[in-house]
Amino acid sequence: MSTVGSDAEVFERSRGRLEAIAYRLLGSAGDAEDAVQDTYLRWHAVDHDHIESPEAWLTKVLTNLCLNQLTSARARRETYVGQWLPEPLLAGDRMLGPADSTEQKDTVSMAMLTLLERLSPNERVVYVLREAFGFPHREIAGILGLTESNCQQIHRRARQHIAADRVRADVDAAAASKITEQFVAAALSGDTQPLVAMLTADAVSVADGGGRVPARRGPVTGAVAIAKYLRGLFHPTEAKRAVIGGSPAVYA
């Protein structure tokens, strides 16, 4: 008979992997944490003597919790104010999980997380478990209660949907960092012209305040319109400081 202490230790050894799976499936650190915590509560309540593989059991419970969340989230986001966007994480965050291969790194990029939103819940689960964590189709099928051939078909469809919606390009990290710095500097300058110069004529801007910061409900289209929108967004006001925090120097 295992003790409470050892049961908790077993769970903690899997926590990082569970968080990484949940974040890729849900696109939100907060929702991922909730899913992992719910998994722990179920783990704490179950009879561990009848569990042959704790890792497999925990993965199955977490995945199905996320699957339920994905299904209900679609209904909730129909009434969401503005456009829902995945939540980015800082480099080094444990929820980013494995990054040993290009595919693993790619599954936590903002571009990929946004594309994953377009998949059905089952397609997203199969794609993430297969591409980011290397689960064999047999195990994924067991988690979802599907046949192995059905799982393979879902994975094939998910890959086709992703490939149809993306433009693959290698991004130089140093160049990307420099462009980001230039973009922020242009936005803070109060002058729209530098921003217009950095945007394509058909650029589209979408925003998500996450319920904390006011955000425009619809997309902004066109370089000039986006530049004007960002100029107002980055302009320092007392209201923005009250919501975001910080001193006037931060917004100068």
Protein Blocks (a to p, Z undefined) as FASTA:
>chain_A
ZZfklmmmmmmmmmmmmmmmmmmmnopaklmmmmmmmmmmmmmmpcfklpmblmlmmmmm
mmmmmmmmmmmmmmmmmmpgcjdddddddehiaklmpakbfklmmmmgfklmmmmmmpcf
klmmmmmmmmmnopafklmmmmnopafklmmmmmmmmmmmmmmmpccddddfklmmmmmm
mmmmmmmnopaklmmmmpcfkbccdddehhmaccdfbdcedjklmmmmmmmmmpccfklm
mmngpcfklmZZ
